[in-house]
Amino acid sequence: MPTPREIWEAEFGAAPRRDADFETMSGIPVEPVYGPEDGEFPGQFPYTRGPYASMYRSRLWTMRMFAGFGTAEDTNWRFKEIIRAGGGGLSTAFDMPTLLGIDSDDPMALGEVGRCGVAVDTLADMEDLYADIDLGEVTTSMTINSPAAVIFAMFVAQAEKAGIPRARLGGTLQNDILKEYQAQKEFVFPPRQSMRLVRDTIAFTSAEMPRWHSVSISGYHIREAGSTAVEELAFTLANGFAYVELALAAGLPVDSFAPRLSFFFNAHIDFFEEIAKYRAARRIWARWMRDRYGAEDPRSMQCRFHTQTAGVSLAAQQPELNIARTAIEALAGVLGGTQSLHTNSMDEAMALPTEKAARIALRTQQIIANETNVAHVADPLGGSHYVEALTDEVERQAEEIFAHIEELGSGSMLEGAIKGIEENWFQGRITDSAFELERKVNEGRRIIVGVNAFTEGNEEEQIPLLRITNEDEQRQRKRLDAVRDRRDQTTVDAVLERLRIEAADPEINLMPTLIEASQAYATLGEIMSAMGSVFGRHVEVPTF
């Protein structure tokens, strides 16, 4: 019977190698992995040491830089700059009106259009956003949740209009509505109606888009709202289990959709705790998927994730120090085995990044990849007494949280997730953790350089910032008016009425009609309003 190492070497030997010399700067050869002969190896269940045997030896992580500002034309220009600078994938940030499913000329959108991301109102904006970019070759991530199904429909319609069939499209839709109620608060419809849209996108992509990740289950925003690392991990995986149960309840076999679920984690500043968090996440996901949900395909058990450095760790004081913070956080993501990575820019505590700041952030990843040699070995910190103990303890505490959520749902993680939202349990935990951290900072028990200690230099002149002007908002509103003027209003009215009828029938998958509405140039706000007339609107009861 072959040993674990022999099994691993058989798989690793078949993997392609990057064009690199796997040795230290002094010429000492570096093995692809280190550990005992009978230990766990990367690419082997439960994947604590990495989802793939070869890890970065065969392929580096995707350097997926998050970008979006102003109009679609503005962001298209930034996308092309990222690609020219060596970025391996695109990640789209949308502005607040788009995230809330309203149009740029809605009174509630005043002053927010294009400010924190790109404004997308209709298919025309989506056409400009990805103009002259081959979406059959470049993978795309879209950070959108409540209106995710609508924006995704526009994306599919745009690609097909450009001659790229939906089956060729590769990328990720965040589409993680549960964490919106728990942390980010960009919800529109009530939880159960929103989950219907998530179900529809999972079923649609499982049937028609084999390269697409239908949900990116996100701990990033949970952590940014103030949770601990353990809470980030536990809430994120619990939400993942809820989506699995949602799809199973719709009759989908687990191995038909689970390989296209992905995760999105924060890379915070507590270096070793972050690495332990990623390792524990892979182990937990693998065991639950196999033992509870009956997955048989190894890809269903492999927790693959994108990582973004911690925006909340950045400071407006002495902003150049944020370059160092980001580098340390990015290194934790790499040593923890991330599949793709975004590095924040030094100016993001004050504004959207300038081109120069974004380039420095990308170069930070390129330095880690090409100068440090940390990518030569899979799980280089595996076997460290500290890291292994941390990994075990993170897993133990996460399992305690799962047990509570399961109890809330009377044995169902799906019902437990919704019940925990309705009872403000998740929100309360995050609030308590955020308060405790802020108290430590205010009392000086946690040092933040330049904020509550080492403040010399805070009085220096600020770095240049990117400014989004009112003129940008006016350009977007005029564009929206022009689209409305030239579209066929009769067609728009007909498809929106059909959408209202289908929304009332929970057995109908809404994705085909959402694509038709996009092709008719119905606006995001019109489509969301049509569904809202059936689904209703969610109003959160505040918790203190």
Buried (B, 14 or more C-beta within 10 A) or exposed (E): EEEBBEBBBEBBEEBEEBEBEBEEEEEEEBEBBEBEEEBBBBBBBBBBBBBBBBBBBBBBBBBBBBBBBBBBBBBBBBBBBBBEBBBBBBBBBBBBBBBBBBBBBBEEBEEBBBBBBBBBBBBBBBBBBBBEBEBBEBBBBBBBBBBBBBBBBBBBBBBBEBEBEBEBBBBBBBBBBBBBBBBBEBBBBBBEBBBBBBBBBBBBBBEBBBBBBBBBBBBBBBBBBBBBBBBBBBBBBBBBBBBBBBBBEBEBBBBBBBBBBBBBBBBBBBBBBBBBBBBBBBBBBBBBBBEEBEBEBBBBBBBBBBBBBBBBBBBBBBBEBBBEBBBBBBBBBBBBBBBBBBBBBBBBBBBBBBBBBBBBBBBBBBEBBEEEBBBBBBBBBBEBEEBBEBBBBBBEBBBEBBEBBBEBBEEBBBBBBBBBBBEBBBBEBBBBBBEEBEEBEEEEEEEBBBBBEBEEEEEEEEBEEBEBEEEBBEBBBEBBEEBBEEBEEEBBEBBBEBBBEBBEEEEBBBBBBBBBBBBBBBBBBBBBBBBBBBBEEBEEEEEE
